[in-house]
Amino acid sequence: MLDLSRARDRMVEIQIAGRGVRDRHVLEAMRRVPRDVFVEAEFEEFAYEDGALPIAHGQTISQPYIVALMIEAAEVKPIDKVLEVGSGSGYAAAVMGQIAKRVYTIERHPSLAEAARRRFGQLGYENIELRFGDGSKGWSEAAPFDAILVAAGGPDVPAALKEQLAVGGRLIIPVGDKERRQTLLKVTRKSRTDYDEEDLGAVMFVPLIGEEGWSEDGRRSATNHVPGKSRGQTIPQMIADAAEPLPEFDDPEFGRLFDRFAERRVVLLGEASHGTSEFYRARAAITRHLIEKHGFTILAVEADWPDAAAVDRYVRHRAPIAAAEPPFQRFPTWMWRNTDVVAFIDWLRGHNEGKDFATCAGFYGLDIYNMSGSIAAVLDYLDKVDPEAAAVARERYGCLTPWQKEPSTYGRAVMTAGYRKCEQEVIRQCRDLLDKRLQYVKHDGHDFLDAAQNARLVTSAERYYRIMYYGGAESWNLRDTHMFETLAHVMEARGAHSKGVVWAHNSHIGDARHTEMGIMREELNIGQLCRQRFGDECALIGFGTHSGTVAAASDWDGDMDIQRVRPSHRDSYERLCHDAKVPRFLLDPGRHEALRRRLLESRLERFIGVIYRPDTELMSHYSAASLPQQFDAFVWFDETSAVTPLQPEHGNSGLPDTYPFGL
């Protein structure tokens, strides 16, 4: 169960104080007001995350930081009388009510106004007065005000609001065009006729609708303003100077560039998407070199154990399990059933030819046992008994990722009553499926999943399936902890001096402690756990791209499409790499201290999984990170192309039934 009080304290410490808000009244008020009361019940688990959340009528509750920023800028004090334009859920008014003597707030949606009024009553906030009306005209009967805060952008500062300021009063308002690009202004009344204006930076708000605002209808939306800082203009040039150009994949020099990591016990190779050919081919070239030249014998991948085990049998020249279905038959099939993976698997089989079984390089799956099969079972069941719940499940599986911040996603992932009613039957079906799959391996003496491991798995299965069913941070942490523990078991089974390579998404292999997912939501990952276990004996290598194409779906369990990757965001690490104008390179910040220091500042980083939604890319696929702390090195391809999914024409006719893929 989520500790909401602790989550609220972390929100204040990390999201608000950590970004520079210093006013003790604001910080104390944010600690006291329960944001979870101001969101819909279904979103309670997300109440203290760093972003907007839906409320009624398609509206949103603003990001906590922007609330704190505006209140601090307005210099709200305990003796003040304050006006808020745009009550929304009532959260900002509630926070100000903990500071000011009296708060007046106006909302143009009557149902929102009534809901906020009920919340104030429920919490015993008696110094807040709310009414329905046109906020652009202010509240003349209650004027003058010591502070006025406006949560929507107008074409200019409404004269009525300026007139209702007391001398010395402060007005905080976004001003600019209708496309949600505004300047946050602080207007201070110096005398009856004189006003000072201060530019607080660029922001994005919805239009202020009203007599002294915009005339057309519009929806209220949350803001996510972070005051801009000028980027060092020399960083791309510093990257260009430090960049080590990458040769072609089949050039032996490609692999030799990574000799610096050859003495590590574990080398983790990431990817910025699950559908980019260059990432697969680069990882294959690096892994081939480490296996051939440096004695690595383990390749552990972000895949289900039983599917990877079928491939392992193939590459180590073992007979297939009778009646077992071909691997990687369920969504997302293209992630491992693609021509780049097949080329590497065929190479690995050839490399192992004639070697003793104990010295062969193996192919292992790290993921929760039969995860994709379990998800498929959930969706199949829900499709039959409750299609609405099935739609919710697809959203939760596809979008509650560590980098996801798009509010509408949460709206589509609300758990209905029917969804909850299906829980026990879904868990029973998942357990039955697990029991059947375990039968396939129980007679296999070479499989490291021995009786004790099986017993641990079965004991924890129900907890995992329940968490998996509902999704969220706990599901992520359980999954990555399982993957790390599986890696540790494999390495133990292969011997004290074994060395391994991991292929997984950047979100799994970059140290979570230096990313938004770890700092804001206490999510961990394999990279973090490897550093904690192996220290300097592990290397975390991230991958990135500026643009190109990617194989991805728009929803979980949806059809794969070849999609165009949008050019990287101007405030991202990817844009810095693109502006270096080196097409493909290895960046090793540890060898360039001045550059490492310049890159330490947290910036946006792009994450594309098996789902890609370019229309909401900024909110759906970018998250903040400190790249030189997250990774030990970074591999860059400016322009990339989608993987080629495996088709029947790619089968190897020299093997019976084209084992292991069954083409």
C-alpha positions in Angstrom: 0.0 0.0 0.0 1.4 3.4 -1.0 2.4 5.6 2.0 0.7 8.9 0.8 2.2 11.0 3.7 5.7 9.9 2.7 5.0 10.4 -0.9 3.8 14.0 -0.1 7.0 14.7 1.8 9.1 13.4 -1.1 7.1 15.6 -3.5 8.0 18.7 -1.5 11.6 17.7 -1.0 12.4 16.7 -4.5 10.0 18.3 -6.9 9.6 21.6 -5.2 12.4 22.5 -2.8 14.8 20.5 -5.0 13.9 22.9 -7.9 14.6 26.0 -5.9 11.4 27.0 -4.1 12.6 28.4 -0.8 9.5 30.1 0.8 9.0 28.2 4.0 5.3 29.1 4.1 4.8 27.5 0.7 6.8 24.4 1.6 4.9 23.9 4.8 1.6 24.4 3.1 2.4 21.9 0.4 3.3 19.3 3.1 0.0 19.8 4.8 -2.5 19.8 1.9 -3.3 16.2 0.8 -3.2 16.4 -3.0 -4.7 12.9 -3.1 -8.0 14.4 -1.9 -8.1 16.7 -5.0 -7.7 14.0 -7.6 -10.3 11.4 -8.7 -10.2 8.3 -6.5 -8.8 6.1 -9.2 -5.7 8.3 -9.5 -4.8 8.4 -5.8 -1.7 6.2 -6.5 -0.4 8.9 -8.9 -1.3 12.0 -6.7 2.3 12.9 -5.8 3.9 12.3 -9.2 5.6 15.2 -11.0 2.9 16.0 -13.5 -0.7 16.8 -14.3 -3.6 14.5 -13.6 -7.1 14.5 -15.0 -10.1 15.8 -13.0 -13.7 16.0 -14.1 -14.9 17.2 -17.5 -11.6 16.7 -19.3 -9.8 19.2 -17.0 -6.6 18.6 -15.1 -5.0 19.3 -11.7 -1.7 21.2 -12.3 1.8 20.0 -11.6 2.7 20.5 -8.0 5.8 22.5 -8.8 4.0 25.1 -10.9 1.5 25.7 -8.0 4.4 26.3 -5.6 6.3 28.5 -8.1 3.4 30.8 -8.6 2.5 31.1 -5.0 6.1 31.9 -4.1 6.3 34.5 -6.9 3.2 36.1 -5.6 4.8 36.5 -2.1 1.7 35.3 -0.4 1.9 36.1 3.4 -0.2 35.1 6.4 -1.9 38.6 6.6 -2.8 38.6 2.9 -6.2 38.5 1.0 -5.7 36.5 -2.2 -7.7 36.0 -5.4 -7.3 33.0 -7.6 -8.7 32.9 -11.1 -9.3 29.2 -12.2 -10.1 27.0 -9.2 -10.0 23.7 -11.0 -9.9 21.0 -8.4 -9.3 23.5 -5.6 -5.8 22.3 -4.8 -4.0 25.6 -5.4 -6.6 27.5 -3.4 -6.2 25.0 -0.6 -2.5 25.5 -0.5 -2.8 29.3 -0.4 -5.5 28.9 2.3 -2.8 27.4 4.5 -0.8 30.6 4.2 -3.1 33.5 3.6 -5.7 35.0 5.9 -8.4 34.8 3.2 -8.6 33.2 -0.3 -11.2 34.0 -2.9 -11.3 31.7 -5.9 -13.4 31.7 -9.2 -14.2 28.8 -11.4 -16.1 29.0 -14.7 -17.2 25.3 -14.7 -20.0 25.0 -12.1 -19.5 21.2 -11.5 -15.8 21.8 -10.8 -16.7 24.7 -8.5 -19.1 22.5 -6.5 -16.6 19.6 -6.2 -13.9 22.0 -5.0 -16.3 23.5 -2.5 -17.1 20.0 -1.1 -13.4 19.2 -0.7 -12.8 22.5 1.2 -15.7 21.5 3.6 -14.4 17.9 4.0 -10.9 19.2 5.0 -12.3 22.0 7.2 -10.8 24.8 5.2 -13.0 27.7 6.3 -11.0 30.6 5.0 -11.7 29.9 1.3 -14.6 31.5 -0.6 -15.5 30.1 -4.0 -17.9 31.2 -6.7 -18.8 30.3 -10.3 -18.2 33.0 -12.8 -15.9 34.8 -15.3 -12.6 35.1 -13.6 -11.1 37.5 -16.1 -13.3 40.2 -14.5 -12.1 39.4 -11.0 -14.1 39.8 -7.8 -14.7 43.5 -7.3 -16.8 43.2 -4.2 -13.9 41.6 -2.3 -11.2 43.8 -3.7 -8.5 45.0 -3.1 -6.3 41.9 -3.1 -2.7 41.6 -1.8 -2.1 38.9 -4.4 -3.9 37.6 -7.5 -2.9 34.3 -9.3 -4.3 33.4 -12.7 -4.1 29.8 -13.9 -4.7 30.5 -17.6 -3.1 32.6 -20.3 -4.6 35.9 -21.5 -3.8 38.0 -24.6 -2.7 40.7 -22.1 -3.2 41.5 -18.4 -6.9 42.2 -17.7 -7.5 45.7 -16.6 -10.0 44.6 -14.1 -7.5 42.4 -12.3 -4.9 45.2 -12.2 -7.5 47.6 -10.8 -8.3 45.1 -8.0 -4.8 44.9 -6.8 -3.9 46.8 -3.6 -1.0 49.2 -3.8 2.0 46.9 -3.3 0.0 43.9 -4.5 1.3 41.2 -6.8 -0.4 39.7 -9.8 1.0 36.5 -11.4 -0.4 35.7 -14.9 0.6 34.0 -18.1 0.4 36.4 -21.1 0.8 35.5 -24.8 -0.8 33.8 -27.8 -3.6 31.2 -27.9 -1.2 28.3 -28.7 -0.2 27.8 -25.1 3.1 29.7 -25.5 3.2 32.5 -22.9 5.4 34.6 -20.7 4.7 34.3 -16.9 4.4 37.9 -15.7 4.7 39.3 -12.2 2.8 42.7 -12.1 3.4 44.8 -8.9 1.2 47.8 -8.2 3.4 50.7 -7.1 0.8 53.4 -6.9 -2.7 54.1 -8.0 -1.6 54.4 -11.6 1.9 52.8 -11.8 2.7 49.1 -12.2 6.0 47.3 -12.5 6.3 44.1 -14.7 8.8 41.3 -14.3 9.3 38.4 -16.8 9.5 35.1 -14.9 10.1 33.0 -18.0 8.3 31.0 -20.7 5.3 28.9 -19.8 2.5 26.9 -21.4 -1.1 27.5 -20.2 -4.5 27.1 -21.7 -6.4 30.3 -22.7 -8.1 32.5 -20.2 -11.7 32.4 -21.3 -13.8 35.4 -20.4 -14.8 39.0 -21.1 -11.2 40.3 -20.6 -9.5 37.1 -21.9 -10.1 35.0 -25.0 -13.6 34.8 -26.4 -13.6 31.3 -27.9 -14.3 28.2 -25.8 -11.4 26.1 -24.6 -10.4 23.4 -22.0 -8.3 24.0 -18.9 -5.0 22.0 -18.8 -2.2 21.7 -16.4 1.2 23.3 -16.9 4.6 21.9 -16.5 6.9 25.0 -16.3 10.5 24.7 -15.5 12.4 28.0 -15.7 14.7 27.9 -18.6 18.5 28.1 -18.3 20.8 29.0 -21.1 22.5 25.9 -22.5 26.3 26.1 -22.9 26.8 26.9 -26.5 30.1 24.9 -26.6 28.6 21.6 -25.4 28.0 20.2 -28.9 31.5 21.1 -29.9 32.9 19.5 -26.7 30.9 16.3 -27.6 32.3 16.5 -31.2 35.9 16.7 -29.8 35.4 13.8 -27.4 33.4 11.6 -29.8 35.1 8.4 -31.0 33.7 7.7 -34.5 32.2 4.2 -35.0 33.2 2.2 -38.1 30.9 -0.2 -39.9 29.5 -3.0 -37.8 31.5 -5.8 -39.4 34.8 -3.9 -39.0 36.8 -5.5 -36.2 37.6 -1.9 -35.0 34.0 -1.5 -33.9 34.3 -4.1 -31.2 37.8 -3.1 -30.2 36.6 0.4 -29.2 34.9 -1.4 -26.3 38.0 -3.2 -25.1 38.1 -0.7 -22.2 35.2 -2.6 -20.7 36.5 -6.1 -21.3 37.7 -6.7 -17.7 34.3 -5.9 -16.2 32.2 -8.8 -15.0 29.0 -7.4 -16.5 28.6 -5.1 -19.5 25.1 -3.8 -19.9 24.1 -2.6 -23.4 21.0 -0.5 -23.7 18.7 0.8 -26.5 16.6 3.8 -26.8 13.8 1.8 -28.5 12.8 -1.8 -28.9 12.6 -1.5 -32.7 15.8 0.1 -34.0 18.1 -2.0 -36.2 21.3 0.0 -35.4 20.9 -0.7 -31.7 20.6 -4.5 -32.3 23.5 -4.6 -34.8 25.8 -2.5 -32.5 25.0 -4.7 -29.5 25.7 -7.8 -31.6 29.1 -6.5 -32.8 30.1 -5.6 -29.2 28.9 -8.9 -27.8 30.7 -10.9 -30.5 33.9 -9.2 -29.7 33.6 -9.7 -26.0 32.7 -13.4 -26.4 35.5 -14.1 -29.0 38.3 -12.0 -27.5 37.6 -11.7 -23.8 35.9 -14.9 -22.6 32.3 -13.7 -22.0 30.0 -16.7 -21.9 26.6 -15.2 -20.9 24.2 -13.1 -23.0 21.2 -12.2 -20.8 18.4 -10.4 -22.5 15.2 -8.6 -21.7 13.0 -11.5 -22.7 10.9 -14.3 -21.0 13.0 -17.2 -19.7 11.2 -20.0 -21.6 11.4 -18.2 -25.0 15.1 -17.5 -24.5 15.7 -21.1 -23.3 14.5 -22.3 -26.7 17.1 -20.1 -28.4 19.7 -21.3 -25.9 19.1 -24.9 -26.8 19.7 -24.0 -30.5 22.9 -22.0 -30.0 24.3 -24.7 -27.6 23.3 -27.5 -30.0 20.7 -29.1 -27.7 17.5 -30.8 -28.9 14.3 -28.8 -28.6 11.7 -29.6 -25.9 9.0 -31.8 -27.4 5.7 -30.0 -28.0 7.0 -26.6 -27.0 5.7 -23.7 -29.1 8.3 -21.6 -31.0 9.6 -18.7 -29.0 8.5 -15.1 -29.1 5.0 -15.7 -30.6 3.2 -13.0 -28.5 3.3 -9.3 -28.5 5.8 -7.7 -29.1 7.0 -10.3 -31.6 9.3 -8.0 -33.5 11.4 -7.3 -30.4 13.2 -10.6 -30.7 11.8 -12.1 -33.9 13.8 -9.9 -36.3 16.5 -10.4 -38.8 19.2 -8.7 -36.7 18.6 -11.1 -33.8 18.6 -14.1 -36.1 21.9 -13.1 -37.6 23.5 -12.9 -34.2 21.9 -16.2 -33.0 23.2 -18.0 -36.1 26.7 -16.6 -35.4 26.5 -17.7 -31.8 25.5 -21.2 -32.8 28.5 -21.3 -35.1 30.8 -20.0 -32.4 29.7 -22.7 -30.1 30.2 -25.5 -32.7 32.5 -28.2 -31.3 32.9 -26.6 -27.9 32.4 -28.3 -24.6 28.9 -27.6 -23.3 30.2 -25.9 -20.1 32.3 -23.4 -22.2 29.6 -22.5 -24.7 28.2 -19.0 -24.7 24.6 -19.2 -23.6 21.5 -17.1 -24.3 19.3 -16.4 -21.3 16.0 -14.6 -20.6 15.9 -12.3 -17.6 12.2 -11.3 -17.5 9.5 -12.4 -15.1 8.8 -16.0 -16.1 6.3 -16.1 -18.9 5.4 -12.5 -18.5 4.2 -12.0 -22.1 2.1 -15.2 -21.9 0.6 -14.1 -18.7 -0.4 -10.7 -20.1 -1.8 -12.4 -23.2 -3.9 -14.6 -20.9 -5.2 -11.6 -19.0 -6.2 -9.8 -22.2 -7.8 -13.0 -23.7 -9.9 -13.4 -20.6 -11.0 -9.8 -20.3 -11.8 -9.6 -23.9 -14.4 -12.3 -23.4 -15.9 -11.2 -20.0 -15.4 -7.4 -19.9 -14.2 -5.6 -23.1 -14.1 -2.3 -21.2 -11.7 -3.8 -18.6 -9.6 -5.3 -21.5 -9.2 -1.8 -23.0 -8.1 -0.5 -19.6 -5.6 -3.4 -19.2 -4.0 -2.6 -22.6 -3.5 1.0 -21.6 -1.9 0.0 -18.3 0.4 -2.5 -19.8 1.4 -0.2 -22.7 1.7 3.2 -21.0 2.5 3.0 -17.3 6.2 3.1 -18.0 8.8 5.1 -16.0 9.0 7.8 -18.6 5.2 8.3 -19.2 3.7 11.6 -18.0 0.8 12.1 -20.5 -2.3 12.9 -18.3 -4.7 11.5 -20.9 -3.0 8.1 -20.6 -3.9 7.9 -16.9 -7.5 8.8 -17.9 -7.7 5.9 -20.2 -6.2 3.6 -17.6 -8.7 4.2 -14.9 -9.7 0.9 -13.2 -13.4 0.3 -13.4 -15.4 -1.8 -10.9 -15.5 -4.6 -13.5 -11.8 -4.5 -13.8 -11.4 -5.1 -10.1 -14.0 -7.9 -10.1 -11.9 -9.8 -12.6 -8.8 -9.9 -10.4 -9.1 -13.3 -8.8 -10.1 -15.1 -11.9 -7.2 -13.6 -13.9 -4.7 -14.5 -11.1 -6.0 -18.1 -11.1 -5.5 -18.3 -14.9 -2.0 -16.9 -14.7 -1.1 -19.4 -12.0 -2.5 -22.3 -14.1 -0.5 -21.1 -17.1 2.7 -20.9 -15.0 2.2 -24.4 -13.7 1.9 -25.7 -17.2 5.0 -24.0 -18.4 7.0 -25.2 -15.5 6.3 -28.8 -16.6 8.4 -28.2 -19.7 11.6 -27.6 -17.7 11.3 -29.9 -14.7 13.2 -32.7 -16.4 15.9 -30.5 -17.9 19.1 -31.1 -15.9 20.9 -28.2 -17.6 18.3 -25.6 -16.7 19.4 -23.4 -13.8 15.8 -23.1 -12.7 16.2 -26.0 -10.3 13.6 -27.1 -7.8 14.5 -24.4 -5.3 14.2 -21.7 -7.9 10.9 -23.1 -9.1 9.6 -23.1 -5.5 10.6 -19.5 -5.0 8.9 -18.6 -8.3 5.6 -20.3 -7.5 5.6 -18.9 -3.9 5.8 -15.3 -5.3 3.7 -15.8 -8.4 0.4 -14.7 -7.0 1.9 -11.5 -5.6 3.5 -10.8 -8.9 0.4 -11.5 -11.0 -1.7 -9.3 -8.8 0.8 -6.4 -9.1 1.1 -7.0 -12.8 -2.6 -6.9 -13.2 -2.8 -3.4 -11.8 0.5 -2.1 -13.0 2.5 0.9 -11.6 5.8 1.5 -9.9 5.6 -1.6 -7.6 5.2 -3.8 -10.7 8.3 -2.2 -12.3 10.4 -2.7 -9.2 9.4 -6.3 -8.8 10.1 -7.0 -12.4 13.6 -5.4 -12.5 14.6 -7.0 -9.2 13.6 -10.3 -10.6 15.6 -9.7 -13.7 18.7 -8.7 -11.7 18.3 -11.8 -9.4 18.0 -14.0 -12.5 21.2 -12.5 -13.9 22.9 -13.2 -10.6 21.7 -16.8 -10.6 23.0 -17.4 -14.1 26.4 -15.9 -13.3 26.6 -18.1 -10.2 25.7 -21.2 -12.2 28.3 -20.4 -14.8 31.1 -20.0 -12.2 32.8 -17.5 -10.0 34.8 -16.0 -13.0 32.0 -15.9 -15.5 31.4 -12.7 -17.4 28.1 -11.6 -18.9 26.6 -9.1 -21.4 23.0 -7.8 -20.8 20.8 -6.5 -23.6 17.9 -4.4 -22.3 16.3 -1.0 -22.7 18.0 2.1 -21.5 15.3 2.5 -18.8 16.5 -0.9 -17.4 20.3 -0.6 -17.7 20.9 3.1 -16.9 21.3 3.7 -13.2 17.8 4.7 -12.0 19.2 6.7 -9.1 20.2 9.4 -11.6 16.9 9.6 -13.5 13.5 11.0 -12.9 12.1 7.4 -12.4 14.3 6.8 -9.4 14.4 10.3 -7.9 10.7 11.1 -8.2 9.1 7.6 -8.0 11.7 5.5 -6.2 11.8 3.1 -9.1 15.0 1.0 -9.4 16.4 -1.0 -12.3 19.0 -3.6 -13.3 21.7 -1.0 -13.9 21.3 0.4 -10.3 21.3 -3.1 -8.8 24.4 -4.1 -10.8 26.3 -1.1 -9.6 25.3 -1.8 -6.0 26.4 -5.4 -6.3 29.4 -5.3 -8.7 30.6 -1.7 -8.2 33.3 -0.8 -10.8 33.1 -4.3 -12.2 30.0 -3.4 -14.3 29.7 -1.0 -17.2 26.4 0.6 -18.2 26.3 1.7 -21.9 23.4 3.7 -23.2 22.3 4.2 -26.8 20.5 7.1 -28.6 19.4 8.6 -31.9 18.1 11.8 -33.3 15.6 10.6 -35.9 14.8 7.9 -38.4 12.3 5.1 -38.3 11.3 2.6 -35.6 9.2 -0.6 -35.4 6.5 0.0 -32.7 2.8 -0.2 -31.9 0.5 2.6 -30.9 -1.2 0.5 -28.1 -0.3 -2.6 -26.2 -1.2 -5.8 -28.2 -1.6 -3.6 -31.3 -0.2 -4.0 -34.8 3.4 -3.1 -35.4 4.0 -0.2 -37.7 7.1 1.4 -39.1 6.9 4.9 -37.7 8.9 8.0 -38.3 10.9 9.1 -35.2 10.5 12.8 -34.6 13.7 14.9 -34.4 14.9 15.1 -30.9 13.7 17.8 -28.5 15.7 21.0 -28.3 16.3 20.6 -24.6 17.4 16.9 -24.7 20.8 15.2 -24.6 19.9 13.8 -28.0 19.8 17.3 -29.5 23.2 18.0 -28.1 24.6 14.9 -29.7 22.8 15.7 -33.0 24.3 19.3 -32.9 27.8 17.8 -32.6 27.4 16.7 -36.2 29.2 13.4 -35.9 27.0 10.7 -37.5 27.8 7.8 -35.2 30.2 7.7 -32.2 31.1 6.3 -28.8 31.1 8.9 -26.0 33.1 8.1 -22.9 32.5 11.0 -20.4 34.9 9.4 -17.9 37.8 10.3 -20.2 36.7 13.9 -20.6 36.2 15.5 -17.2 35.3 19.0 -18.4 32.6 17.6 -20.7 31.3 15.2 -18.0 30.8 18.2 -15.6 29.0 20.1 -18.3 26.7 17.2 -19.0 25.8 16.5 -15.3 22.9 19.0 -15.3 19.7 17.0 -15.7 18.2 17.2 -19.2 15.5 15.4 -21.2 16.2 12.0 -22.5 14.0 10.0 -25.0 12.6 6.6 -24.2 10.7 4.6 -26.9 9.6 1.1 -25.9 7.3 -1.2 -27.8 4.8 1.7 -27.9 5.5 4.9 -29.7 3.1 7.9 -29.8 4.8 10.7 -31.6 1.8 13.0 -31.2 2.3 13.2 -27.5 6.1 12.5 -27.6 7.2 15.1 -25.1 4.9 13.8 -22.4 4.9 10.2 -23.4 8.5 9.5 -24.2 10.8 12.0 -22.5 12.0 12.0 -19.0 14.8 13.8 -17.1 18.1 12.2 -16.3 21.8 13.0 -15.7 23.4 11.1 -18.5 27.1 10.9 -17.3 25.8 9.5 -14.0 23.2 7.2 -15.5 25.7 5.6 -18.0 29.4 4.9 -18.1 29.4 5.4 -21.9 26.9 6.4 -24.6 26.6 5.1 -28.2 25.1 7.5 -30.8 23.6 7.0 -34.2 22.2 10.2 -35.6 19.9 8.5 -38.2 18.5 5.1 -37.5 16.2 2.6 -39.2 13.5 0.1 -38.0 14.2 -3.6 -37.5 12.9 -6.0 -40.1 10.4 -8.5 -38.5 11.1 -12.1 -39.2 9.0 -13.6 -42.0 8.8 -17.1 -43.6 11.3 -16.2 -46.3 13.9 -15.6 -43.6 13.9 -19.3 -42.5 16.9 -21.5 -42.6 16.1 -24.4 -44.8 19.0 -26.4 -43.5 17.4 -27.1 -40.1 14.4 -29.3 -39.4 11.3 -27.1 -38.9 13.6 -24.1 -39.1 14.3 -24.4 -35.4 14.2 -22.4 -33.1 11.8 -19.9 -34.6 9.5 -22.4 -36.3 9.2 -20.4 -39.6 
